[in-house]
Amino acid sequence: MERLSIVVPCFNEEETAEHFYQAASAVCAALPGVETEFIFVDDGSRDRTLPILKELAGRDRRVRWLALSRNFGKEAALLAGLEHARGDYVAVMDADLQDPPELLPQLLEAVRGEGYDCAAVRRVDRKGEPPIRSWFARQFYKLINKMSRTEIVDGARDYRLMTRQMADAVARLTEYNRFSKGIFSWVGFRTKWVETENVERAAGESKWSFFKLLLYALDGIIAFSTAPLAVASVLGLVFCVIAFFAIIFVIVRQLLWGGSAFGWPSLVCIILFLAGVQLFCIGIVGQYLAKTYLEVKKRPIYILRESGGGSGDEKQG
């Protein structure tokens, strides 16, 4: 019998972990010819998430849990789950039930029956989100697809079901600055997109504030596009050309009319403007340099503190 591994990153999900397990278990029980294992990754939760996961593992041998030494972020937790998944197929889901378990049979059929390497979910609306957040999200997808050769589908979620081959390919990309939506697309493979409406959290509050999403979007742009560096270079070239012709104009005007080179207030404004452009360009370069700095240090993406479940034994890491 084939095995399906379901990777579930968790951070302060004490209110939703049990609900997710019950809903996903009911759906998985009806999957034909497939046995399921759940891999819950506790990403340094500060509530009762880990005790609840241990309790689930005690009741169900299909449940395994990984506890990271601290909060490394969802991307690191996702990688940890992929590296520990043992199934022929690997699914990635959120614990807040915004990824409907009812779609699992459809995703599995696309991979097993239709020959796709991956079946992924994209939401076709953003009902329940603040309008300003939805607007920025749409602009992000438009911008990054213009700047990057890696296509990132608008509304794409991390919720997907992959073959073992694709899951291994994703896990092999051990870059420190991870942007999974881009990585899933970059590795290639044939992907079928399944559309669904936006679903609100079953309980609790989202861990993604507007500011965190903005930083995540910037990470995605930097990780999959060098266009901002080109923009900085073009801006520098444009202003050099403008400055050259401005100097010629001032000299000619001084020679023809005399006394026309005065006007220090306008000069100060120009200097401040150009200084701002220079700092902006330096900031762009600095972002790429910072990401490079983090990569070359070769620090582990996550540290596993302990794990257990499945066979019933716990391991200290």
C-alpha positions, 0 to 999 in steps of 0.5 A, spaced: 500 500 500 502 506 498 503 512 503 501 519 504 505 523 508 502 530 510 506 535 513 503 540 518 507 546 520 504 549 527 506 555 531 501 556 537 496 552 534 493 549 540 486 551 538 486 548 531 491 542 532 485 537 534 480 540 529 485 539 523 487 532 525 479 530 526 477 533 519 484 530 516 483 523 519 476 523 516 478 525 509 484 520 509 480 514 512 476 514 505 482 515 500 483 508 496 489 504 497 493 509 501 495 509 508 497 516 511 502 519 516 501 526 519 508 529 521 506 535 525 512 540 526 512 544 532 515 551 530 517 553 537 510 554 540 509 558 546 502 555 548 500 548 549 501 546 541 506 541 543 503 537 548 497 536 544 501 533 538 504 528 543 497 527 545 495 525 538 501 521 537 499 517 543 492 516 540 494 515 533 500 511 531 500 515 524 501 521 528 509 523 528 511 530 531 517 534 530 519 540 535 524 545 533 529 548 538 525 555 537 521 559 532 525 558 526 519 560 521 514 557 517 519 556 511 524 552 516 518 548 519 516 546 512 523 544 510 523 540 516 517 536 515 519 534 508 526 532 510 522 527 515 516 525 510 517 517 508 511 517 504 510 515 496 506 522 496 507 528 500 502 533 502 503 540 505 497 543 509 496 549 514 493 547 521 488 552 521 483 549 516 484 554 511 487 548 507 480 544 506 482 537 507 476 535 503 480 537 497 485 531 498 482 526 494 482 531 488 489 532 489 491 525 490 487 523 483 491 528 479 497 525 481 496 518 481 490 518 476 492 523 471 500 523 471 501 530 474 507 531 479 504 536 483 497 538 485 496 545 488 491 549 490 490 557 489 484 561 491 480 565 486 478 570 491 480 574 498 473 574 501 475 576 509 481 579 508 482 587 509 481 590 502 488 594 502 492 587 504 488 584 498 490 590 493 497 589 495 497 582 495 495 582 487 500 587 486 506 583 489 504 577 484 504 582 478 510 585 480 514 579 481 512 575 475 514 581 471 521 581 474 522 574 475 523 568 470 520 563 475 512 564 475 508 564 481 501 563 480 496 569 483 493 566 489 497 560 490 497 557 497 503 552 500 497 547 500 499 541 495 500 534 494 507 532 491 510 525 488 516 523 492 521 525 486 518 533 487 518 533 494 525 530 494 527 536 489 524 541 494 528 538 500 535 538 496 534 546 495 537 548 502 538 555 501 537 559 508 533 565 505 527 560 503 521 562 499 517 556 498 512 559 493 518 560 488 521 554 490 515 549 488 515 553 481 523 553 480 524 546 481 519 545 475 515 538 474 508 538 471 503 541 476 495 541 476 492 547 479 485 546 483 481 553 485 478 554 491 474 560 495 478 563 500 477 560 507 477 563 514 481 560 520 477 555 524 480 558 530 485 563 533 488 569 529 493 569 523 500 569 525 502 573 519 501 581 520 501 586 514 508 588 516 511 580 516 507 579 509 511 585 506 517 582 509 516 576 506 514 579 499 521 582 499 524 576 501 521 573 495 523 578 490 530 578 492 530 570 492 528 570 485 529 576 481 536 580 480 531 586 477 532 591 483 539 591 482 538 592 475 534 598 477 539 601 481 544 601 476 539 604 471 537 609 476 545 611 477 546 611 469 540 616 468 542 621 473 549 621 471 546 623 464 542 628 467 547 631 471 552 632 465 547 635 460 545 640 466 552 642 467 553 643 460 546 647 460 549 651 466 555 653 463 552 655 456 547 659 460 552 663 464 557 664 458 551 667 454 547 671 460 552 671 466 550 671 473 545 666 472 548 660 476 546 663 482 540 659 486 542 655 492 536 653 494 534 649 488 541 646 488 540 644 495 534 640 493 537 637 487 543 635 492 538 632 497 534 628 491 540 625 488 542 623 495 536 620 497 536 616 490 543 614 492 541 611 499 535 607 495 540 604 491 545 602 496 539 599 500 537 595 494 545 592 494 545 592 501 539 587 501 542 582 496 549 583 500 545 581 507 542 575 504 548 573 501 552 574 508 546 569 511 547 564 506 555 564 506 555 562 514 552 556 512 548 556 519 542 550 519 536 552 517 532 549 523 535 545 529 531 539 531 530 539 539 526 532 540 521 528 535 516 522 537 510 518 535 509 513 529 513 508 532 511 510 539 519 512 541 521 519 542 528 522 540 532 527 543 535 532 538 
